[in-house]
Amino acid sequence: MALENVSRVTEFILLGLSDTRELQVFFFTFFLLAYAMVLLGNLLIIVTVRTDPKLSSPMYFLLCNLSFIDICCTSVTSPRMLVDLLSQRKAIAFEDCIAQLFFLHFVGTSQMFLLTAMAYDRYTAICKPLHYTAIMSRRVCWALVLACWAGGLLHSIVHTLLTIQLPFCGPNKINNYFCDVPPVIQLACTDIYVTERLIASNSCLVSLLCFSALVTSYVFILVTIRVRFTEGHWKALSTCASHAMVVTLFFAPCIFSYLLSFSTFPSNKPVCMIYTVFSPAMNPLIYTLRNNEVKVSMWKLWKRCRVC
């Protein structure tokens, strides 16, 4: 039968995390608390940075933007997942599915670029401390942030266009709790070899460029600290350790997930949970518990709120 005579898929069925009602209730409670933790923790960082003049450095400006991206990233998938956990039929319209994967890659890739920009900020602060203020001016910081969002938008547009040009005529069941490019294009009723290679190449290129820049920054940082080690460098190294933890939590599951997405691996839902829920929830804890300035500012904010 010709493809033009086959009815187009109008919705997808998300298989979700479990078919057992007890597990669905457990997952709903757990992920509702995790989502609330993401919102409250990252909003607290944003409010703290915005209200304390002492946290006006480029590092905290970028951290504030990272918190905003974390909120956006988990908000793309978590609300839909929570609704589906309480629903009998987990259907999502074709247009909504495409919109979800578009915003997922838009925000996720922007976060990848922003983490790279944060590594450059740490490199400049440690390796070029005398020129740090001039290099990381407010204008440069805004340019870096806008470049991160622009890069994420371009990357997401490419992925989305490669996906929507495929014909979908069934089956329509996605073995995950959200729409992503790899599981969606697997449902196309045509040969997707070329599309797979293009999407994989695009993702690998972005990931390798960002990862190479991150590794290069930390190599220069370690060499500089080894040559001249002061108390200020120790403080900067502690900040770098927090950043490295965040990078590991985000990059490792993303790379692992996409390496397996186009293979015969049955499901990567546990890996997806790390970068869609767990990582955004842990980022506020990582930065606040290892940063005395942020903790002190939060305590001052709390005392002001109590007085009010």
N, C-alpha and C positions, 0 to 999 in steps of 0.2 A: 504494500500500500504506500502511496506517495506521502511524503511528510506533510504536504499542504492539505491532505485529506484527513489527517489525524488531529483530533481535538487537542488543544493546548492545555497544559496543566494550569489550573487557576489557584491552587493552594497546595501547600506541603503539610505533611503530618510529621510533627516532631515527636520522636519516640521518648524523649526525656531521659530522666535519670533512673526511673524504676517504674514497674507496673504494680508493685505491691503497695496497698493503701497505707500501711503502717510506715513503710519507708518514705513514702511521699510526704506524710505528715512530719516525719523526723527531718527530712531534707528541707521542707518549707520553713520549719522553725529555725534550723541551723543557718540557712542562707538568708532568712529575714534578719537575723541578728548580725550576720556578716555584712549585709548590705547597709544596715543601720550604722554599723561600725565604720564602714567606708565613708558614708556621708558625714557623720559626726566628726570623725577623726580628721578628715581632710578639710572640712569646713573650719574646724578649730585652728588648723595650721594657717589657712588663708586669712582668717580674722586676726590671728595673732601677728602674722607678718605685716598685715595692712595697718594695724593699729599701733605698733611699736616702732618708733623712729630708729631704734638701735638695730632693727632688722631690715635696714634699707640697702644692704649690700647686694651685688649681683647674684651671689649664691642664693640668698633668700628670695630674691625676685624669681629666679628659676625654680626654686622649690615650691613657691606659691603656684606657679604655672603647672608644675608636676602634679600637685594636689588637685587642681582643677581638671586636668586630664584624667587622673585616677577616677574622679567622680563621673566624668563622661564615659569612660571606658566600661565601668561596671554597670552604669545605667543603661547601656545599650542592650545588655543581655539579662541582667538580674530581674527587673520588673516582669518581663515576659516569662522568665523561668518560674517565678513565684506564682504567677497566675496559672500557668500550665500545671503546676504541681497540685493545684486544687481543682483542675478541670478533668472531665472524663475524656473529652476529645481535644487533643492538642494540635489544632489546625492553625496554620498561619497563611494568610493570603500571599500570592506570588509577589505582589508589589511590596508588601510589608517585609517579606523575606529578603528581597533585593535591597530594600532600604536598610535593613539590619546589617547585612554583610558590608554594605557601603560604609556605614558609620563605624562599624567595627574596625575596618581596615583604615579608615580615615583617622580615627582617634588612636588606634594602636600604633600605626606608623609614625604619627606625630609624636607619640611618647618615645618611640625608639630614637627619633632625631633629637628630642629634647634631652634624653639621657646622654646622648653624645655631646650636646652643647654643654651640659653640666660637667662632663669630663674635661672639656676644653677650658671651662671656667676654673676648675681645680688645677689644671696644668698651668694656666696663666698665673694663678695666685701663688703657686709654689715655685715655679721655674722662672717667672719674671715678676717678682713682687714689686719692684720699683716702678714698673710700667703698668701694673695691674689696673689701677684706677683709670688710666688713659685708654687702655685697650678695651676693658669691659665697662665702657660708659653706658649710660642709660639708653642712648640711641642704639648702641651695638646690641644691648640686651633685647630691646624690642625687635630689632632686625633679626636676631637669632630665633626668637619665639615665632615671629611671623613666617620666617623661612621654614621652621619645623612644621607649622600648620599647612603651608603651601606644599611642602614635600609630601606630607600625608595625604593631602587632597589629590595631588597628581597621581600618587601611587594607587589610591582607592578608585579613582576614575578609570584607570587602566584595568584593574581587576574587575570592576563592575561591567565595563563595556565588553570585556572578553567573556563574561558570564551570560549577559542578557542576549548576546547574539546567537546563543545555542538554542536549538529547539527542545522543548520539554513536553513530552506526550505520555509520560508514565514510565516507571513507578514514581511515586511522590513521597516516599517515607525517608526521612532524614534521621539517621541514628545518632542524634545529638540533642542538646537542649536549646540550641540556637542555630541560626543560619550562618554558614561560613562558605567560602568559595569552594574548597576541595570537596566536601560532601554534596554540595548542590550540583556541581558540574558532573559528578558521577552519575546523576540521574538523567542526564541529557540523552536523547534518543538519536545519537550520531557519534561518529568517531571523535574523541576528544584528545587524541594524542598531541596534536599541535597546540591546542589550548592549554593542556597540562604543562607542556614544556615552556610556553610563554609565561604562564603564571609562576611556575617554579623558578624560572630564570629571573623574573622581576623581583620576586621575594628574596631569592638568594643574593642578588646584586645589592639590594638595599641592606639586608642583614650583614653581609660581608663588609660593605663599606663602613657601616656604623661600628661593627665589632672591631674592625681593623683600626679605626680611629680611636676607639676606647682603649684597646691594648697599647697602641702607640703612646697615648697620653699617659697611661700608668707606667709604662717603661721609663719615660722621661722623668716622671715624678719620683719613681724609686731611685733612679740614678742621681737626681738632684739631692734628695734627702740623704742618700748615702755619702755624698761629697760634703755637704754642710747640713748638720743636724742641729736645730735649735728648738726651743719650746714652741715657737710659732709653727715650725714645721711639724712638730708632733700633733698639734691641734689640727692642722690641715690634713695630716695623714689620717686622723680619726674620722674626719669628715669624709675623706676618700673611702675609708672602710665602709661607712654607711652607704655611700653611693655604689660601691662594688656589690654590696648585698642586694640592693634594689635592682641593679643591672642583672645579677645572677638570677633573681626571682623572675625577672621579666624575659630575658633573652633565652635562657635555657629551655623553658617549656615551649616558647614560641618556635624556636629552631627545631626542637624535638618533634613538636606537633606537625610542622610542615614537612619534615623529612619523611614522616610516616603517612601523611595525608593521602598521597597518591599511590600508596602501596596497598597490599592486601591486609594491612592491619585492621582488625575488626572495629575498634573504637578507641578514641583518644580522649574520652570525656574527662577522666581524672586529670590529665595534663591540661586540658582547657580550663578546668576549675582554678588552676594555679594562677594563670595570667588574667582571668576575667573576674575572679572573686578574691582569692587568697592574697595575691600580690598587692592589689589596691588597698586591702584591709591592713596589710603588714607595713606598708610604706610609712604611714604616720607614726607607728610605734618605733620603727627603725630610726627615723630621723629625730624623734623627740627624746627617746631613751638614751641616745648617744650624743645629744647636743645640749649642753648646759644652757646656752643662750636662749634656745627655744623653750626649755623647761622653765627658766626664770621668767621669761616673758609671759608664758601661759599662767604662771602662778600670779603674776601682777594683774593679768586680765581677769583671773578668777576673783581676786580680792576687789577689783573695781566693780565687777558684776555683783558681788555680795553687798557692797556699799550701796549700789543703785537699787 
